[in-house]
């Protein structure tokens, strides 16, 4: 799906958003280290707003009914909808919001953020109002705060971007210009991870052994700096090594698990230049750096046969003139 601005007709409005992946820096980013996130256009969300008299209703794959009776798992998006309507000075009534997502939830792909962004875009379009990037991020982060407790903000930012994002708390956002094409394969373990629980578990480790854990988080930060240079300077093999080294630190932080490690080790054995978990971990997905386009297709096929729940090969296009 594209992340272009929402489109609108007289009685209906549509908002769309693509997905995202953390390439490197997850968990460390929550504690002040940098992270690199990349847009992932192969899956996304569409939100359609229609005029329907009565209380506001939402229609999703697992719930259809009044906004006020939505299950707890949807409370973040409920608050996001209410907050957006309040910002627009519009009453919370006479709307049906249909949410269609191809993003598997709980897999570190930014599902909750993509839903929030598509919903905010569709509501602004429905009421024919313009929004700034700041409006979009702030309103979408209402849902993210509910979903993740203390989100870094990187999900919403990357979902609204077309380029890899360099993110560091309390620093200006930077976008990474690639010098070459980088071919990746994302493989879904088939198990849902809990980002909030994983973030809290690392925060607990920081309290229990601050010096030791901060050293690990700082090392992830250094690896992330090297990864940025590799992306900018055609350094595929260096990038692969950085991904592998980051995975070691994530395993030491307790956020990887046997199922993820099995996929990661298989990808490396089949020629991946590097592989690691992506997102919160303990379930969810892995990302592997392939050698080239042909290898990415071969690796994707092998991961499918090996038992990955779903597999997506994709490419980040670079500026070859650099």
Buried (B, 14 or more C-beta within 10 A) or exposed (E): BEBEEBEBEEEBBBBBBBBBBBBBBBBBBBBBBBBBBBBBBBBBBBBBBBEBEEBBBBBBEEBEEEBEEBEEBBEBBBBBBBBBBEBBEBEBEBBBBBBBBEBBBBBBBBBBBBBBBBBBBBBBBBBEBEBEEEBBBBBBBBBBBBBBBEBBBBBBBBBBBEBBBBBBBEEEBBEBEBBBBBBBBBBBBBBBBBBBEBBBBBBEBBEEEEEEBBEBBBBBBBBBBBBBEBBBEBBBEBBBBBBBBBBBBBBBBBBBBEBBBBBBBBBBEBEBBBBBBBBBBBBBBBBBBBBEEEBBBBBBBBBEEBEBBBBBBBEBEBEEEE
